[in-house]
Amino acid sequence: MAAANANKTPGNAGTKRRFKLWMMFIVLFMGWAAYTIFEQMQLKDATNAKLAILQGQISASTKESDALKRQIERLNDQEYIEQLATKEQGMVKEGELQIFSD
């Protein structure tokens, strides 16, 4: 009986040591994984903020582009050009009088 107990103790101590090493490895790995996930979440938030800013800039550029396209289309219209010439340059056709308002 004494010999059987003596044989179990050293093997049991080695098993406990291996188990502790294995658990330490798992804890370290899980710590690294948690740190990596937290870091990636922060990077994702920063990237989403940049994306929102860029989408706002794209939206503003698209609106400006559409406004410029409308203006180009209007500049191809003869009546609009006449209106601009009258308003901005004070030009009138022969026989017409320009009315000034104060």
SEFIZA-3560 file (N, C-alpha, C; in Angstrom, 3 decimals):
REM SEFIZA-3560
<numar><xx>0.800</xx><yy>-1.182</yy><zz>0.000</zz><atom>N</atom></numar>
<numar><xx>0.000</xx><yy>0.000</yy><zz>0.000</zz><atom>CA</atom></numar>
<numar><xx>0.851</xx><yy>1.257</yy><zz>0.000</zz><atom>C</atom></numar>
<numar><xx>1.884</xx><yy>1.244</yy><zz>0.797</zz><atom>N</atom></numar>
<numar><xx>2.752</xx><yy>2.414</yy><zz>0.865</zz><atom>CA</atom></numar>
<numar><xx>3.433</xx><yy>2.643</yy><zz>-0.476</zz><atom>C</atom></numar>
<numar><xx>3.796</xx><yy>1.557</yy><zz>-1.150</zz><atom>N</atom></numar>
<numar><xx>4.450</xx><yy>1.678</yy><zz>-2.446</zz><atom>CA</atom></numar>
<numar><xx>3.472</xx><yy>2.211</yy><zz>-3.495</zz><atom>C</atom></numar>
<numar><xx>2.237</xx><yy>1.848</yy><zz>-3.401</zz><atom>N</atom></numar>
<numar><xx>1.235</xx><yy>2.304</yy><zz>-4.357</zz><atom>CA</atom></numar>
<numar><xx>0.984</xx><yy>3.805</yy><zz>-4.179</zz><atom>C</atom></numar>
<numar><xx>0.953</xx><yy>4.286</yy><zz>-2.918</zz><atom>N</atom></numar>
<numar><xx>0.734</xx><yy>5.713</yy><zz>-2.667</zz><atom>CA</atom></numar>
<numar><xx>1.940</xx><yy>6.529</yy><zz>-3.112</zz><atom>C</atom></numar>
<numar><xx>3.130</xx><yy>5.965</yy><zz>-2.946</zz><atom>N</atom></numar>
<numar><xx>4.342</xx><yy>6.674</yy><zz>-3.337</zz><atom>CA</atom></numar>
<numar><xx>4.399</xx><yy>6.825</yy><zz>-4.853</zz><atom>C</atom></numar>
<numar><xx>3.927</xx><yy>5.847</yy><zz>-5.589</zz><atom>N</atom></numar>
<numar><xx>3.938</xx><yy>5.927</yy><zz>-7.051</zz><atom>CA</atom></numar>
<numar><xx>2.891</xx><yy>6.925</yy><zz>-7.578</zz><atom>C</atom></numar>
<numar><xx>1.776</xx><yy>7.077</yy><zz>-6.889</zz><atom>N</atom></numar>
<numar><xx>0.731</xx><yy>7.976</yy><zz>-7.355</zz><atom>CA</atom></numar>
<numar><xx>1.110</xx><yy>9.439</yy><zz>-7.141</zz><atom>C</atom></numar>
<numar><xx>1.822</xx><yy>9.750</yy><zz>-6.094</zz><atom>N</atom></numar>
<numar><xx>2.136</xx><yy>11.133</yy><zz>-5.754</zz><atom>CA</atom></numar>
<numar><xx>3.016</xx><yy>11.801</yy><zz>-6.813</zz><atom>C</atom></numar>
<numar><xx>4.128</xx><yy>11.202</yy><zz>-7.262</zz><atom>N</atom></numar>
<numar><xx>4.933</xx><yy>11.890</yy><zz>-8.274</zz><atom>CA</atom></numar>
<numar><xx>4.184</xx><yy>12.034</yy><zz>-9.598</zz><atom>C</atom></numar>
<numar><xx>3.458</xx><yy>11.038</yy><zz>-10.013</zz><atom>N</atom></numar>
<numar><xx>2.695</xx><yy>11.145</yy><zz>-11.255</zz><atom>CA</atom></numar>
<numar><xx>1.606</xx><yy>12.192</yy><zz>-11.137</zz><atom>C</atom></numar>
<numar><xx>0.990</xx><yy>12.261</yy><zz>-9.994</zz><atom>N</atom></numar>
<numar><xx>-0.063</xx><yy>13.237</yy><zz>-9.751</zz><atom>CA</atom></numar>
<numar><xx>0.508</xx><yy>14.650</yy><zz>-9.754</zz><atom>C</atom></numar>
<numar><xx>1.695</xx><yy>14.834</yy><zz>-9.210</zz><atom>N</atom></numar>
<numar><xx>2.331</xx><yy>16.156</yy><zz>-9.177</zz><atom>CA</atom></numar>
<numar><xx>2.664</xx><yy>16.600</yy><zz>-10.607</zz><atom>C</atom></numar>
<numar><xx>3.129</xx><yy>15.688</yy><zz>-11.444</zz><atom>N</atom></numar>
<numar><xx>3.433</xx><yy>16.020</yy><zz>-12.835</zz><atom>CA</atom></numar>
<numar><xx>2.175</xx><yy>16.392</yy><zz>-13.597</zz><atom>C</atom></numar>
<numar><xx>1.097</xx><yy>15.702</yy><zz>-13.320</zz><atom>N</atom></numar>
<numar><xx>-0.172</xx><yy>16.000</yy><zz>-13.977</zz><atom>CA</atom></numar>
<numar><xx>-0.665</xx><yy>17.380</yy><zz>-13.564</zz><atom>C</atom></numar>
<numar><xx>-0.539</xx><yy>17.680</yy><zz>-12.263</zz><atom>N</atom></numar>
<numar><xx>-0.956</xx><yy>19.005</yy><zz>-11.785</zz><atom>CA</atom></numar>
<numar><xx>-0.099</xx><yy>20.100</yy><zz>-12.418</zz><atom>C</atom></numar>
<numar><xx>1.196</xx><yy>19.854</yy><zz>-12.544</zz><atom>N</atom></numar>
<numar><xx>2.093</xx><yy>20.841</yy><zz>-13.145</zz><atom>CA</atom></numar>
<numar><xx>1.712</xx><yy>21.073</yy><zz>-14.614</zz><atom>C</atom></numar>
<numar><xx>1.471</xx><yy>19.975</yy><zz>-15.347</zz><atom>N</atom></numar>
<numar><xx>1.065</xx><yy>20.110</yy><zz>-16.746</zz><atom>CA</atom></numar>
<numar><xx>-0.270</xx><yy>20.832</yy><zz>-16.861</zz><atom>C</atom></numar>
<numar><xx>-1.199</xx><yy>20.511</yy><zz>-15.950</zz><atom>N</atom></numar>
<numar><xx>-2.497</xx><yy>21.170</yy><zz>-15.953</zz><atom>CA</atom></numar>
<numar><xx>-2.342</xx><yy>22.669</yy><zz>-15.685</zz><atom>C</atom></numar>
<numar><xx>-1.496</xx><yy>23.040</yy><zz>-14.734</zz><atom>N</atom></numar>
<numar><xx>-1.263</xx><yy>24.457</yy><zz>-14.422</zz><atom>CA</atom></numar>
<numar><xx>-0.635</xx><yy>25.172</yy><zz>-15.615</zz><atom>C</atom></numar>
<numar><xx>0.338</xx><yy>24.522</yy><zz>-16.259</zz><atom>N</atom></numar>
<numar><xx>0.964</xx><yy>25.121</yy><zz>-17.445</zz><atom>CA</atom></numar>
<numar><xx>-0.061</xx><yy>25.296</yy><zz>-18.562</zz><atom>C</atom></numar>
<numar><xx>-0.879</xx><yy>24.265</yy><zz>-18.742</zz><atom>N</atom></numar>
<numar><xx>-1.907</xx><yy>24.327</yy><zz>-19.782</zz><atom>CA</atom></numar>
<numar><xx>-2.905</xx><yy>25.442</yy><zz>-19.477</zz><atom>C</atom></numar>
<numar><xx>-3.340</xx><yy>25.562</yy><zz>-18.244</zz><atom>N</atom></numar>
<numar><xx>-4.282</xx><yy>26.616</yy><zz>-17.861</zz><atom>CA</atom></numar>
<numar><xx>-3.634</xx><yy>27.997</yy><zz>-18.001</zz><atom>C</atom></numar>
<numar><xx>-2.342</xx><yy>28.113</yy><zz>-17.657</zz><atom>N</atom></numar>
<numar><xx>-1.655</xx><yy>29.386</yy><zz>-17.815</zz><atom>CA</atom></numar>
<numar><xx>-1.594</xx><yy>29.754</yy><zz>-19.298</zz><atom>C</atom></numar>
<numar><xx>-1.327</xx><yy>28.785</yy><zz>-20.149</zz><atom>N</atom></numar>
<numar><xx>-1.308</xx><yy>29.030</yy><zz>-21.591</zz><atom>CA</atom></numar>
<numar><xx>-2.685</xx><yy>29.484</yy><zz>-22.068</zz><atom>C</atom></numar>
<numar><xx>-3.730</xx><yy>28.816</yy><zz>-21.616</zz><atom>N</atom></numar>
<numar><xx>-5.099</xx><yy>29.164</yy><zz>-22.022</zz><atom>CA</atom></numar>
<numar><xx>-5.455</xx><yy>30.566</yy><zz>-21.539</zz><atom>C</atom></numar>
<numar><xx>-5.118</xx><yy>30.889</yy><zz>-20.300</zz><atom>N</atom></numar>
<numar><xx>-5.422</xx><yy>32.216</yy><zz>-19.756</zz><atom>CA</atom></numar>
<numar><xx>-4.669</xx><yy>33.291</yy><zz>-20.547</zz><atom>C</atom></numar>
<numar><xx>-3.400</xx><yy>33.054</yy><zz>-20.834</zz><atom>N</atom></numar>
<numar><xx>-2.630</xx><yy>34.024</yy><zz>-21.615</zz><atom>CA</atom></numar>
<numar><xx>-3.210</xx><yy>34.181</yy><zz>-23.019</zz><atom>C</atom></numar>
<numar><xx>-3.574</xx><yy>33.071</yy><zz>-23.636</zz><atom>N</atom></numar>
<numar><xx>-4.155</xx><yy>33.122</yy><zz>-24.975</zz><atom>CA</atom></numar>
<numar><xx>-5.477</xx><yy>33.873</yy><zz>-24.961</zz><atom>C</atom></numar>
<numar><xx>-6.317</xx><yy>33.600</yy><zz>-23.985</zz><atom>N</atom></numar>
<numar><xx>-7.604</xx><yy>34.283</yy><zz>-23.896</zz><atom>CA</atom></numar>
<numar><xx>-7.413</xx><yy>35.776</yy><zz>-23.612</zz><atom>C</atom></numar>
<numar><xx>-6.424</xx><yy>36.119</yy><zz>-22.804</zz><atom>N</atom></numar>
<numar><xx>-6.113</xx><yy>37.529</yy><zz>-22.553</zz><atom>CA</atom></numar>
<numar><xx>-5.691</xx><yy>38.227</yy><zz>-23.832</zz><atom>C</atom></numar>
<numar><xx>-4.827</xx><yy>37.577</yy><zz>-24.599</zz><atom>N</atom></numar>
<numar><xx>-4.389</xx><yy>38.137</yy><zz>-25.881</zz><atom>CA</atom></numar>
<numar><xx>-5.586</xx><yy>38.285</yy><zz>-26.832</zz><atom>C</atom></numar>
<numar><xx>-6.448</xx><yy>37.269</yy><zz>-26.868</zz><atom>N</atom></numar>
<numar><xx>-7.620</xx><yy>37.317</yy><zz>-27.748</zz><atom>CA</atom></numar>
<numar><xx>-8.554</xx><yy>38.456</yy><zz>-27.334</zz><atom>C</atom></numar>
<numar><xx>-8.785</xx><yy>38.626</yy><zz>-26.046</zz><atom>N</atom></numar>
<numar><xx>-9.656</xx><yy>39.708</yy><zz>-25.571</zz><atom>CA</atom></numar>
<numar><xx>-9.050</xx><yy>41.067</yy><zz>-25.913</zz><atom>C</atom></numar>
<numar><xx>-7.749</xx><yy>41.217</yy><zz>-25.719</zz><atom>N</atom></numar>
<numar><xx>-7.063</xx><yy>42.474</yy><zz>-26.057</zz><atom>CA</atom></numar>
<numar><xx>-7.194</xx><yy>42.760</yy><zz>-27.552</zz><atom>C</atom></numar>
<numar><xx>-7.007</xx><yy>41.745</yy><zz>-28.374</zz><atom>N</atom></numar>
<numar><xx>-7.099</xx><yy>41.922</yy><zz>-29.824</zz><atom>CA</atom></numar>
<numar><xx>-8.511</xx><yy>42.310</yy><zz>-30.233</zz><atom>C</atom></numar>
<numar><xx>-9.507</xx><yy>41.664</yy><zz>-29.664</zz><atom>N</atom></numar>
<numar><xx>-10.896</xx><yy>41.995</yy><zz>-29.992</zz><atom>CA</atom></numar>
<numar><xx>-11.208</xx><yy>43.427</yy><zz>-29.585</zz><atom>C</atom></numar>
<numar><xx>-10.778</xx><yy>43.836</yy><zz>-28.386</zz><atom>N</atom></numar>
<numar><xx>-11.023</xx><yy>45.199</yy><zz>-27.912</zz><atom>CA</atom></numar>
<numar><xx>-10.344</xx><yy>46.210</yy><zz>-28.826</zz><atom>C</atom></numar>
<numar><xx>-9.125</xx><yy>45.929</yy><zz>-29.222</zz><atom>N</atom></numar>
<numar><xx>-8.385</xx><yy>46.828</yy><zz>-30.114</zz><atom>CA</atom></numar>
<numar><xx>-9.071</xx><yy>46.936</yy><zz>-31.481</zz><atom>C</atom></numar>
<numar><xx>-9.540</xx><yy>45.813</yy><zz>-31.996</zz><atom>N</atom></numar>
<numar><xx>-10.220</xx><yy>45.822</yy><zz>-33.290</zz><atom>CA</atom></numar>
<numar><xx>-11.549</xx><yy>46.567</yy><zz>-33.216</zz><atom>C</atom></numar>
<numar><xx>-12.245</xx><yy>46.485</yy><zz>-32.091</zz><atom>N</atom></numar>
<numar><xx>-13.495</xx><yy>47.226</yy><zz>-31.935</zz><atom>CA</atom></numar>
<numar><xx>-13.216</xx><yy>48.728</yy><zz>-31.953</zz><atom>C</atom></numar>
<numar><xx>-12.126</xx><yy>49.153</yy><zz>-31.317</zz><atom>N</atom></numar>
<numar><xx>-11.773</xx><yy>50.571</yy><zz>-31.336</zz><atom>CA</atom></numar>
<numar><xx>-11.410</xx><yy>51.011</yy><zz>-32.746</zz><atom>C</atom></numar>
<numar><xx>-10.662</xx><yy>50.196</yy><zz>-33.467</zz><atom>N</atom></numar>
<numar><xx>-10.302</xx><yy>50.520</yy><zz>-34.841</zz><atom>CA</atom></numar>
<numar><xx>-11.550</xx><yy>50.580</yy><zz>-35.728</zz><atom>C</atom></numar>
<numar><xx>-12.479</xx><yy>49.687</yy><zz>-35.483</zz><atom>N</atom></numar>
<numar><xx>-13.733</xx><yy>49.670</yy><zz>-36.255</zz><atom>CA</atom></numar>
<numar><xx>-14.514</xx><yy>50.955</yy><zz>-36.011</zz><atom>C</atom></numar>
<numar><xx>-14.578</xx><yy>51.395</yy><zz>-34.766</zz><atom>N</atom></numar>
<numar><xx>-15.289</xx><yy>52.633</yy><zz>-34.455</zz><atom>CA</atom></numar>
<numar><xx>-14.630</xx><yy>53.831</yy><zz>-35.136</zz><atom>C</atom></numar>
<numar><xx>-13.300</xx><yy>53.876</yy><zz>-35.108</zz><atom>N</atom></numar>
<numar><xx>-12.585</xx><yy>54.976</yy><zz>-35.765</zz><atom>CA</atom></numar>
<numar><xx>-12.811</xx><yy>54.933</yy><zz>-37.276</zz><atom>C</atom></numar>
<numar><xx>-12.795</xx><yy>53.743</yy><zz>-37.837</zz><atom>N</atom></numar>
<numar><xx>-13.015</xx><yy>53.596</yy><zz>-39.277</zz><atom>CA</atom></numar>
<numar><xx>-14.444</xx><yy>53.988</yy><zz>-39.648</zz><atom>C</atom></numar>
<numar><xx>-15.412</xx><yy>53.624</yy><zz>-38.818</zz><atom>N</atom></numar>
<numar><xx>-16.803</xx><yy>54.013</yy><zz>-39.078</zz><atom>CA</atom></numar>
<numar><xx>-16.977</xx><yy>55.524</yy><zz>-39.018</zz><atom>C</atom></numar>
<numar><xx>-16.264</xx><yy>56.179</yy><zz>-38.098</zz><atom>N</atom></numar>
<numar><xx>-16.336</xx><yy>57.640</yy><zz>-38.014</zz><atom>CA</atom></numar>
<numar><xx>-15.761</xx><yy>58.268</yy><zz>-39.289</zz><atom>C</atom></numar>
<numar><xx>-14.625</xx><yy>57.751</yy><zz>-39.751</zz><atom>N</atom></numar>
<numar><xx>-14.034</xx><yy>58.257</yy><zz>-40.995</zz><atom>CA</atom></numar>
<numar><xx>-14.974</xx><yy>58.009</yy><zz>-42.174</zz><atom>C</atom></numar>
<numar><xx>-15.608</xx><yy>56.845</yy><zz>-42.185</zz><atom>N</atom></numar>
<numar><xx>-16.542</xx><yy>56.513</yy><zz>-43.266</zz><atom>CA</atom></numar>
<numar><xx>-17.716</xx><yy>57.486</yy><zz>-43.284</zz><atom>C</atom></numar>
<numar><xx>-18.246</xx><yy>57.805</yy><zz>-42.114</zz><atom>N</atom></numar>
<numar><xx>-19.371</xx><yy>58.743</yy><zz>-42.046</zz><atom>CA</atom></numar>
<numar><xx>-18.958</xx><yy>60.116</yy><zz>-42.572</zz><atom>C</atom></numar>
<numar><xx>-17.753</xx><yy>60.558</yy><zz>-42.223</zz><atom>N</atom></numar>
<numar><xx>-17.264</xx><yy>61.850</yy><zz>-42.713</zz><atom>CA</atom></numar>
<numar><xx>-17.127</xx><yy>61.825</yy><zz>-44.231</zz><atom>C</atom></numar>
<numar><xx>-16.543</xx><yy>60.754</yy><zz>-44.740</zz><atom>N</atom></numar>
<numar><xx>-16.347</xx><yy>60.650</yy><zz>-46.184</zz><atom>CA</atom></numar>
<numar><xx>-17.680</xx><yy>60.551</yy><zz>-46.928</zz><atom>C</atom></numar>
<numar><xx>-18.642</xx><yy>59.843</yy><zz>-46.366</zz><atom>N</atom></numar>
<numar><xx>-19.954</xx><yy>59.758</yy><zz>-47.003</zz><atom>CA</atom></numar>
<numar><xx>-20.637</xx><yy>61.124</yy><zz>-47.024</zz><atom>C</atom></numar>
<numar><xx>-20.439</xx><yy>61.910</yy><zz>-45.973</zz><atom>N</atom></numar>
<numar><xx>-20.979</xx><yy>63.264</yy><zz>-45.958</zz><atom>CA</atom></numar>
<numar><xx>-20.331</xx><yy>64.128</yy><zz>-47.033</zz><atom>C</atom></numar>
<numar><xx>-19.014</xx><yy>63.965</yy><zz>-47.190</zz><atom>N</atom></numar>
<numar><xx>-18.319</xx><yy>64.720</yy><zz>-48.233</zz><atom>CA</atom></numar>
<numar><xx>-18.786</xx><yy>64.291</yy><zz>-49.623</zz><atom>C</atom></numar>
<numar><xx>-18.987</xx><yy>62.999</yy><zz>-49.809</zz><atom>N</atom></numar>
<numar><xx>-19.470</xx><yy>62.501</yy><zz>-51.102</zz><atom>CA</atom></numar>
<numar><xx>-20.858</xx><yy>63.047</yy><zz>-51.382</zz><atom>C</atom></numar>
<numar><xx>-21.710</xx><yy>63.054</yy><zz>-50.363</zz><atom>N</atom></numar>
<numar><xx>-23.071</xx><yy>63.579</yy><zz>-50.526</zz><atom>CA</atom></numar>
<numar><xx>-23.027</xx><yy>65.063</yy><zz>-50.911</zz><atom>C</atom></numar>
<numar><xx>-22.189</xx><yy>65.831</yy><zz>-50.221</zz><atom>N</atom></numar>
<numar><xx>-22.083</xx><yy>67.266</yy><zz>-50.532</zz><atom>CA</atom></numar>
<numar><xx>-21.543</xx><yy>67.470</yy><zz>-51.945</zz><atom>C</atom></numar>
<numar><xx>-20.555</xx><yy>66.670</yy><zz>-52.335</zz><atom>N</atom></numar>
<numar><xx>-19.990</xx><yy>66.789</yy><zz>-53.683</zz><atom>CA</atom></numar>
<numar><xx>-21.020</xx><yy>66.416</yy><zz>-54.746</zz><atom>C</atom></numar>
<numar><xx>-21.822</xx><yy>65.406</yy><zz>-54.459</zz><atom>N</atom></numar>
<numar><xx>-22.858</xx><yy>64.994</yy><zz>-55.404</zz><atom>CA</atom></numar>
<numar><xx>-23.903</xx><yy>66.098</yy><zz>-55.576</zz><atom>C</atom></numar>
<numar><xx>-24.303</xx><yy>66.713</yy><zz>-54.457</zz><atom>N</atom></numar>
<numar><xx>-25.275</xx><yy>67.811</yy><zz>-54.543</zz><atom>CA</atom></numar>
<numar><xx>-24.697</xx><yy>68.968</yy><zz>-55.345</zz><atom>C</atom></numar>
<numar><xx>-23.434</xx><yy>69.303</yy><zz>-55.083</zz><atom>N</atom></numar>
<numar><xx>-22.802</xx><yy>70.398</yy><zz>-55.814</zz><atom>CA</atom></numar>
<numar><xx>-22.694</xx><yy>70.072</yy><zz>-57.298</zz><atom>C</atom></numar>
<numar><xx>-22.347</xx><yy>68.830</yy><zz>-57.601</zz><atom>N</atom></numar>
<numar><xx>-22.245</xx><yy>68.399</yy><zz>-58.997</zz><atom>CA</atom></numar>
<numar><xx>-23.596</xx><yy>68.491</yy><zz>-59.695</zz><atom>C</atom></numar>
<numar><xx>-24.654</xx><yy>68.062</yy><zz>-59.012</zz><atom>N</atom></numar>
<numar><xx>-25.995</xx><yy>68.148</yy><zz>-59.590</zz><atom>CA</atom></numar>
<numar><xx>-26.400</xx><yy>69.605</yy><zz>-59.836</zz><atom>C</atom></numar>
<numar><xx>-26.071</xx><yy>70.470</yy><zz>-58.871</zz><atom>N</atom></numar>
<numar><xx>-26.403</xx><yy>71.890</yy><zz>-59.040</zz><atom>CA</atom></numar>
<numar><xx>-25.653</xx><yy>72.469</yy><zz>-60.232</zz><atom>C</atom></numar>
<numar><xx>-24.393</xx><yy>72.102</yy><zz>-60.396</zz><atom>N</atom></numar>
<numar><xx>-23.620</xx><yy>72.607</yy><zz>-61.533</zz><atom>CA</atom></numar>
<numar><xx>-24.155</xx><yy>72.060</yy><zz>-62.856</zz><atom>C</atom></numar>
<numar><xx>-24.600</xx><yy>70.820</yy><zz>-62.863</zz><atom>N</atom></numar>
<numar><xx>-25.189</xx><yy>70.257</yy><zz>-64.082</zz><atom>CA</atom></numar>
<numar><xx>-26.471</xx><yy>70.991</yy><zz>-64.452</zz><atom>C</atom></numar>
<numar><xx>-27.300</xx><yy>71.298</yy><zz>-63.431</zz><atom>N</atom></numar>
<numar><xx>-28.522</xx><yy>72.064</yy><zz>-63.701</zz><atom>CA</atom></numar>
<numar><xx>-28.185</xx><yy>73.447</yy><zz>-64.246</zz><atom>C</atom></numar>
<numar><xx>-27.154</xx><yy>74.064</yy><zz>-63.682</zz><atom>N</atom></numar>
<numar><xx>-26.761</xx><yy>75.383</yy><zz>-64.154</zz><atom>CA</atom></numar>
<numar><xx>-26.260</xx><yy>75.313</yy><zz>-65.601</zz><atom>C</atom></numar>
<numar><xx>-25.518</xx><yy>74.272</yy><zz>-65.936</zz><atom>N</atom></numar>
<numar><xx>-25.044</xx><yy>74.095</yy><zz>-67.318</zz><atom>CA</atom></numar>
<numar><xx>-26.230</xx><yy>73.941</yy><zz>-68.261</zz><atom>C</atom></numar>
<numar><xx>-27.217</xx><yy>73.144</yy><zz>-67.848</zz><atom>N</atom></numar>
<numar><xx>-28.408</xx><yy>72.962</yy><zz>-68.683</zz><atom>CA</atom></numar>
<numar><xx>-29.149</xx><yy>74.288</yy><zz>-68.872</zz><atom>C</atom></numar>
<numar><xx>-29.249</xx><yy>75.077</yy><zz>-67.789</zz><atom>N</atom></numar>
<numar><xx>-29.933</xx><yy>76.361</yy><zz>-67.893</zz><atom>CA</atom></numar>
<numar><xx>-29.153</xx><yy>77.337</yy><zz>-68.764</zz><atom>C</atom></numar>
<numar><xx>-27.831</xx><yy>77.257</yy><zz>-68.744</zz><atom>N</atom></numar>
<numar><xx>-27.029</xx><yy>78.161</yy><zz>-69.575</zz><atom>CA</atom></numar>
<numar><xx>-27.173</xx><yy>77.854</yy><zz>-71.060</zz><atom>C</atom></numar>
<numar><xx>-27.688</xx><yy>76.706</yy><zz>-71.401</zz><atom>N</atom></numar>
<numar><xx>-27.951</xx><yy>76.372</yy><zz>-72.799</zz><atom>CA</atom></numar>
<numar><xx>-29.294</xx><yy>76.926</yy><zz>-73.268</zz><atom>C</atom></numar>
<numar><xx>-30.074</xx><yy>77.467</yy><zz>-72.345</zz><atom>N</atom></numar>
<numar><xx>-31.384</xx><yy>78.037</yy><zz>-72.675</zz><atom>CA</atom></numar>
<numar><xx>-31.219</xx><yy>79.530</yy><zz>-72.974</zz><atom>C</atom></numar>
<numar><xx>-31.705</xx><yy>79.968</yy><zz>-74.128</zz><atom>N</atom></numar>
<numar><xx>-31.537</xx><yy>81.353</yy><zz>-74.568</zz><atom>CA</atom></numar>
<numar><xx>-32.262</xx><yy>82.330</yy><zz>-73.638</zz><atom>C</atom></numar>
<numar><xx>-33.444</xx><yy>81.979</yy><zz>-73.164</zz><atom>N</atom></numar>
<numar><xx>-34.210</xx><yy>82.872</yy><zz>-72.289</zz><atom>CA</atom></numar>
<numar><xx>-33.473</xx><yy>83.116</yy><zz>-70.971</zz><atom>C</atom></numar>
<numar><xx>-32.880</xx><yy>82.085</yy><zz>-70.432</zz><atom>N</atom></numar>
<numar><xx>-32.146</xx><yy>82.224</yy><zz>-69.168</zz><atom>CA</atom></numar>
<numar><xx>-30.945</xx><yy>83.156</yy><zz>-69.359</zz><atom>C</atom></numar>
<numar><xx>-30.263</xx><yy>83.014</yy><zz>-70.472</zz><atom>N</atom></numar>
<numar><xx>-29.113</xx><yy>83.884</yy><zz>-70.755</zz><atom>CA</atom></numar>
<numar><xx>-29.576</xx><yy>85.334</yy><zz>-70.863</zz><atom>C</atom></numar>
<numar><xx>-30.717</xx><yy>85.565</yy><zz>-71.483</zz><atom>N</atom></numar>
<numar><xx>-31.253</xx><yy>86.919</yy><zz>-71.583</zz><atom>CA</atom></numar>
<numar><xx>-31.576</xx><yy>87.484</yy><zz>-70.201</zz><atom>C</atom></numar>
<numar><xx>-32.160</xx><yy>86.656</yy><zz>-69.354</zz><atom>N</atom></numar>
<numar><xx>-32.471</xx><yy>87.092</yy><zz>-67.992</zz><atom>CA</atom></numar>
<numar><xx>-31.207</xx><yy>87.453</yy><zz>-67.229</zz><atom>C</atom></numar>
<numar><xx>-30.173</xx><yy>86.625</yy><zz>-67.340</zz><atom>N</atom></numar>
<numar><xx>-28.906</xx><yy>86.910</yy><zz>-66.659</zz><atom>CA</atom></numar>
<numar><xx>-28.296</xx><yy>88.209</yy><zz>-67.188</zz><atom>C</atom></numar>
<numar><xx>-28.325</xx><yy>88.389</yy><zz>-68.491</zz><atom>N</atom></numar>
<numar><xx>-27.748</xx><yy>89.604</yy><zz>-69.071</zz><atom>CA</atom></numar>
<numar><xx>-28.489</xx><yy>90.835</yy><zz>-68.568</zz><atom>C</atom></numar>
<numar><xx>-29.792</xx><yy>90.747</yy><zz>-68.451</zz><atom>N</atom></numar>
<numar><xx>-30.571</xx><yy>91.885</yy><zz>-67.972</zz><atom>CA</atom></numar>
<numar><xx>-30.304</xx><yy>92.140</yy><zz>-66.493</zz><atom>C</atom></numar>
<numar><xx>-30.342</xx><yy>91.105</yy><zz>-65.671</zz><atom>N</atom></numar>
<numar><xx>-30.175</xx><yy>91.256</yy><zz>-64.225</zz><atom>CA</atom></numar>
<numar><xx>-28.759</xx><yy>91.664</yy><zz>-63.842</zz><atom>C</atom></numar>
<numar><xx>-27.795</xx><yy>90.928</yy><zz>-64.324</zz><atom>N</atom></numar>
<numar><xx>-26.428</xx><yy>91.107</yy><zz>-63.854</zz><atom>CA</atom></numar>
<numar><xx>-25.651</xx><yy>92.165</yy><zz>-64.634</zz><atom>C</atom></numar>
<numar><xx>-25.921</xx><yy>92.320</yy><zz>-65.902</zz><atom>N</atom></numar>
<numar><xx>-25.139</xx><yy>93.240</yy><zz>-66.719</zz><atom>CA</atom></numar>
<numar><xx>-25.904</xx><yy>94.507</yy><zz>-67.099</zz><atom>C</atom></numar>
<numar><xx>-27.186</xx><yy>94.532</yy><zz>-66.841</zz><atom>N</atom></numar>
<numar><xx>-27.982</xx><yy>95.703</yy><zz>-67.179</zz><atom>CA</atom></numar>
<numar><xx>-28.225</xx><yy>95.836</yy><zz>-68.673</zz><atom>C</atom></numar>
<numar><xx>-28.114</xx><yy>94.772</yy><zz>-69.410</zz><atom>N</atom></numar>
<numar><xx>-28.308</xx><yy>94.805</yy><zz>-70.857</zz><atom>CA</atom></numar>
<numar><xx>-29.794</xx><yy>94.635</yy><zz>-71.182</zz><atom>C</atom></numar>
<numar><xx>-30.263</xx><yy>95.361</yy><zz>-72.169</zz><atom>N</atom></numar>
<numar><xx>-31.652</xx><yy>95.235</yy><zz>-72.629</zz><atom>CA</atom></numar>
<numar><xx>-31.658</xx><yy>95.213</yy><zz>-74.144</zz><atom>C</atom></numar>
<numar><xx>-32.745</xx><yy>94.688</yy><zz>-74.686</zz><atom>N</atom></numar>
<numar><xx>-32.886</xx><yy>94.673</yy><zz>-76.147</zz><atom>CA</atom></numar>
<numar><xx>-33.221</xx><yy>96.076</yy><zz>-76.641</zz><atom>C</atom></numar>
<numar><xx>-33.030</xx><yy>96.291</yy><zz>-77.924</zz><atom>N</atom></numar>
<numar><xx>-33.366</xx><yy>97.595</yy><zz>-78.503</zz><atom>CA</atom></numar>
<numar><xx>-34.855</xx><yy>97.845</yy><zz>-78.364</zz><atom>C</atom></numar>
<numar><xx>-35.186</xx><yy>99.044</yy><zz>-77.929</zz><atom>N</atom></numar>
<numar><xx>-36.578</xx><yy>99.408</yy><zz>-77.778</zz><atom>CA</atom></numar>
<numar><xx>-37.133</xx><yy>99.092</yy><zz>-76.407</zz><atom>C</atom></numar>
<numar><xx>-36.411</xx><yy>98.396</yy><zz>-75.548</zz><atom>N</atom></numar>
<numar><xx>-36.880</xx><yy>98.090</yy><zz>-74.206</zz><atom>CA</atom></numar>
<numar><xx>-36.252</xx><yy>99.064</yy><zz>-73.217</zz><atom>C</atom></numar>
<numar><xx>-36.933</xx><yy>99.318</yy><zz>-72.135</zz><atom>N</atom></numar>
<numar><xx>-36.415</xx><yy>100.165</yy><zz>-71.071</zz><atom>CA</atom></numar>
<numar><xx>-36.175</xx><yy>99.312</yy><zz>-69.835</zz><atom>C</atom></numar>
<numar><xx>-35.080</xx><yy>99.563</yy><zz>-69.172</zz><atom>N</atom></numar>
<numar><xx>-34.783</xx><yy>98.807</yy><zz>-67.948</zz><atom>CA</atom></numar>
<numar><xx>-35.390</xx><yy>99.551</yy><zz>-66.773</zz><atom>C</atom></numar>
<numar><xx>-36.040</xx><yy>98.801</yy><zz>-65.904</zz><atom>N</atom></numar>
<numar><xx>-36.673</xx><yy>99.389</yy><zz>-64.726</zz><atom>CA</atom></numar>
<numar><xx>-35.754</xx><yy>99.117</yy><zz>-63.544</zz><atom>C</atom></numar>
<numar><xx>-35.390</xx><yy>100.185</yy><zz>-62.858</zz><atom>N</atom></numar>
<numar><xx>-34.542</xx><yy>100.062</yy><zz>-61.680</zz><atom>CA</atom></numar>
<numar><xx>-35.394</xx><yy>100.140</yy><zz>-60.427</zz><atom>C</atom></numar>
<numar><xx>-35.129</xx><yy>99.296</yy><zz>-59.481</zz><atom>N</atom></numar>
<numar><xx>-35.862</xx><yy>99.361</yy><zz>-58.213</zz><atom>CA</atom></numar>
<numar><xx>-34.873</xx><yy>99.698</yy><zz>-57.106</zz><atom>C</atom></numar>
<numar><xx>-35.334</xx><yy>100.475</yy><zz>-56.150</zz><atom>N</atom></numar>
<numar><xx>-34.442</xx><yy>100.892</yy><zz>-55.063</zz><atom>CA</atom></numar>
<numar><xx>-34.488</xx><yy>99.945</yy><zz>-53.917</zz><atom>C</atom></numar>
//
